[in-house]
Structures are given as structure tokens and as C-alpha cells.
Amino acid sequence: MQSYRSAGFTLIEVMITVAIVAILSMVALPSYRDYVRRTEATDATATLATGRARMEQYFQDNRNYGPTAGTACGPSVPTSKYFTYSCATSNSGANFTLTATGTPGGAGTHTYTVTDNGTRSTTFFKGAAQSGKACWLIKGSEC
């Protein structure tokens, strides 16, 4: 008499497969999130660079960046899905600071700035305040 083994998977085989998939997910998901965050941050830095060029064009036409110190800048501030942008003037409209702040759900843990003299800085990155970072951090914690 011949015995037949039932077709299918045992519980142990299924549990091992689930464990392997869980381990792979634990490794892949943080890497994917970091990739998405870097893409969003690149969007902010590109928009800041474009905004700075627009500010310089405005300055050439008006001899100031905005009406008075502490007010919004002359050109309109850009918009983005992942960042909110603000611009403030100082020194009677002779200087400006353009800021990109991450929105919740996007790159909510980043804040980048650029000034009229081209100084780039990161004031908040990956949930921690940054000081002395004279660049836009995208990956890693050093310029």
C-alpha cells in the first residue's frame, strides 16, 4: 500500500516565510522613507535657489527686496506640497531671508534658509536643531 503526503505548506514553513518577509520589511522601509525624505528636501532646496534668483531680479528692478524691514518680500513666495515658504526683509528692505519649513506628513523635520548674500543653512534636520550648518543637509549630518 502506498501512502500519500497531503499537498500544501506546514505551519512552520508559513511562519518562517512570514518571519523572513518581516525582517526584509524592517530593513527596506526605513531606507525607503529616507529616500522619499531626500527627494522632498531636494524639492525645497531647488525652490529656494529659484526664489533667491527671483529676489535678485526684483532687487534689480526696485533697488530693494521688499517694502520695509520685517515684512514679506517683494516677489510672491513659492508653494509646495511638502514645504511652506516664508520670506522676510531686514535693513529697510536691503536684505532678505527665504525659509523653507517642512510640512507635517512630508519632510516635516527640515528647515532650510537662504539669504540675500547666498548663505545657505539648515536650522532643523531629521527632528533635531542644527547650528553652524552653512549648507543644505540632504543626506547625512555634515556638509
C-alpha positions in Angstrom: 0.0 0.0 0.0 1.3 3.4 -1.0 0.9 6.4 1.4 0.4 9.9 0.1 1.5 13.1 1.8 -1.0 15.8 1.7 -0.2 18.7 -0.6 0.3 22.2 0.9 2.5 24.0 3.4 3.1 23.2 7.0 2.5 25.9 9.7 6.3 26.0 10.3 7.0 26.8 6.7 4.4 29.6 6.6 5.8 31.1 9.9 9.4 31.0 8.5 8.2 32.8 5.3 6.3 35.5 7.3 9.4 36.0 9.6 11.7 36.5 6.5 9.3 39.0 5.0 9.0 40.9 8.3 12.8 41.1 8.6 13.2 42.3 5.0 10.4 44.9 5.6 12.2 46.2 8.7 15.3 46.8 6.6 13.6 48.2 3.5 11.1 50.5 5.0 13.5 52.9 6.7 15.6 53.1 3.6 12.6 53.9 1.5 11.5 56.6 3.9 14.9 58.2 3.8 14.9 58.1 0.0 11.5 59.9 0.0 12.7 62.5 2.5 15.8 63.2 0.4 13.6 63.7 -2.6 11.3 66.2 -0.7 14.4 68.1 0.6 15.8 68.4 -2.9 12.5 70.0 -3.9 12.9 72.6 -1.2 16.5 73.4 -2.0 15.7 73.8 -5.7 12.7 76.1 -4.9 14.9 78.2 -2.5 17.5 78.6 -5.2 14.8 79.7 -7.7 13.3 82.0 -5.1 16.7 83.7 -4.5 17.1 84.3 -8.2 13.6 85.9 -8.3 14.5 88.1 -5.3 17.7 89.3 -7.1 15.6 90.1 -10.2 13.2 92.1 -8.0 16.1 93.9 -6.4 17.4 94.9 -9.9 14.1 96.5 -10.7 13.3 98.1 -7.3 16.6 98.6 -5.5 15.2 96.7 -2.5 13.9 93.2 -1.7 10.6 94.4 -0.2 8.8 97.5 1.1 10.1 97.7 4.7 12.1 95.7 7.2 10.3 92.7 8.7 7.7 92.5 6.0 7.1 90.0 3.3 9.4 90.1 0.3 8.5 91.8 -2.9 8.0 88.7 -5.2 5.5 86.2 -4.2 6.7 83.3 -2.1 6.5 79.9 -3.9 4.3 77.0 -2.7 5.0 73.3 -2.4 3.3 70.1 -1.3 6.0 69.2 1.3 7.3 72.7 2.4 5.9 76.1 3.3 8.0 79.0 2.4 8.3 82.4 4.0 10.4 85.4 3.3 11.3 88.4 5.5 13.2 91.5 4.8 15.5 93.5 7.1 17.7 96.6 7.0 14.9 98.7 5.3 14.4 96.1 2.5 18.2 95.8 1.7 18.4 92.2 3.0 16.2 89.1 2.9 15.9 85.6 4.4 13.9 83.0 2.5 12.9 80.0 4.6 11.5 76.6 3.7 9.9 74.7 6.6 8.8 71.1 6.2 5.1 70.4 6.5 3.7 67.5 8.6 3.3 64.4 6.5 6.1 65.5 4.2 9.6 66.5 5.1 8.2 67.9 8.4 11.5 67.7 10.2 13.6 70.0 8.0 14.1 73.8 7.8 16.3 75.4 5.2 17.2 79.1 4.7 19.0 81.2 2.1 19.9 84.9 2.5 20.5 87.7 0.1 24.3 87.1 0.2 23.8 83.5 -0.8 24.4 82.0 2.6 22.7 78.6 2.8 21.9 77.0 6.2 20.0 74.1 7.7 18.4 75.0 11.0 16.4 71.8 11.6 17.2 68.4 10.2 15.8 64.9 10.9 14.0 66.2 14.0 17.0 67.9 15.6 18.0 71.6 15.7 21.2 72.3 13.8 23.7 75.1 14.5 26.6 76.1 12.4 25.5 74.1 9.3 26.3 76.5 6.5 24.8 74.2 3.8 21.6 72.4 3.0 21.8 69.0 4.5 20.1 66.3 2.4 21.9 63.2 3.4 24.0 62.7 6.5 24.7 65.3 9.2 27.8 67.0 7.8 28.3 69.5 5.0 
